[in-house]
Amino acid sequence: MKTSKLTTAFLIAVFFFSSCTKKSAQFDASGVFEATEVMVSAQASGEIMKFDVQEGDWVEAGQPLGYIDTIQLYLKKLQLETNIRAVRNQSVDINKQLAALEQQIATAQTEKKRIENLLKAGAANTKQLDDINAQIAVLEKQLAAQKTAFQQNNSGVAEQSAGVNIQIAQLNDQLKKSYIASPIDGSVLVKYMQKGELAVPGKPLFKTANMKDMFLRVYVTSEQLAQLKIGDDIDVFAEFGKKEHRKYNGKVTWISNKAEFTPKTIQTQDERANLVYAVKIAVENDGYLKIGMYGSIQLKIKN
């Protein structure tokens, strides 16, 4: 009899506790989990030669996943590299080209000094000095003219080389865009094209999403908004079925600066509120959270 009384008391206590737990599981706002999604499109035209990725695969930012046919681009690049070598061969070594003329001027300067010494000694006449000065003047003008011509030639070669280098840089950029890669770390949600299909710029190849760092978007009333600010830690509960919830640590990362009418697919605890504010709460995914899954928050523990 005594044992029966203890059992009855225990069952009453369990029932009371479970009732309190159910009541405390009420939430202040609900929403759905979202992730940063990126639609990766082709940036080049041609046949997809390789595309080794499947839906559900985890990819890293910049990781090569395949490439679009690049043969014509590569051959054009080889042609330009040949052209630039031919252009550079037209460049002139100015110092070497002018060395002979500079030597003639130096010899004439030496002859001028000898004539000046002879003139002082009365062994030469002024006509000889005038002739050598005229010769030096002609040589110096020839030197200046050739130097200018060679500089202009080299300047033109440099400009042609720069133009070809720009074309090569453009081809390198096109070659780079022929490779398929994800701009973010994430999971492949949808694969739109396969190896062997024809890609054109702007055509979607696949969609990826950052499934590690997700966020819950909820809508709160103005009264609830007074209890929230960016940077706040908050309890987030993911719904797995009607009764099962999994608790996560969340952080408020964004609060809308304007009110909006309550979305049809989202309910707040106070259904009488017509205007609500959108709030995004960052949550680290442990592998269980999925895009579109329902979640809720508790602003404070309710008794």
Order of alpha helices (4+ residues) and beta strands (2+ residues): alpha-beta-beta-beta-beta-alpha-alpha-alpha-beta-beta-beta-beta-alpha-beta-beta-beta-beta-beta
